[in-house]
C-alpha cells in the first residue's frame, strides 16, 4: 500500500453509459499492478458481472456494499427510503474511515452522485469527505449531475455523453454488458 506518490480526485459523470465501467477498468489495472483498491457501490444491490470478476482479483480489489436488495429509489416508500438512507450513511462513514486511516491506494465511490441527488448524502458531507483524502490516495467518484463545488475539487473530470443508445430502440439492459 501507499505506492502512489500523489493521488488525484477523478470524476466520471454524464448521461452516457460507462461511468462504472471506467472506474472498474481503472481499478482492475491498478490491482494488476499491486495497488489495493476499494470500491464502495451506492444505490446498487443487485447481482452484477463486476462483482464476480472482482472476486477473482482479491485481495487487491474489493467491492463493498451496505444496502439490502431493493427496487429503484423512485419506487420505494418512505420507510424504505429512510432505511436506505441509514445504509448509505454507513457506506459514507466507511469511506470516511478508509480515507482517514489510509486503508487503500484507490477508493472508488461508485454512484455517489446518485446518492447525493437523492439526498441520501449531503453536498457538505461529500465536500468534507474529500478533505480527508490522503495525498497518496486516488479518489474516484462516479455518477450524473456533479455539483459545481465537487467539480471544483476534482483534478480530472470525464463526461460520458450519450450520442446514440440502443435503449431508445427498446433493448433492455443486458447481463454482462450493462450490469
Buried (B, 14 or more C-beta within 10 A) or exposed (E): EEEBEEBBBBBBBBEBBBBBBBBBEBBBEBBEEEBBBBBBBBBBBEEBEBBEEBEEBEEBBBBEBBBEEBEEBEEBEEEBBEBBBEBBBEBBEBBBEBBEEBBBBBBBBBBBBBBBBBEBBEBEBBBEBBEBBBEBBBBBBBBBEBBEEBEEBBEEBBEBEEEEEEEEEEEEEEEEEBB
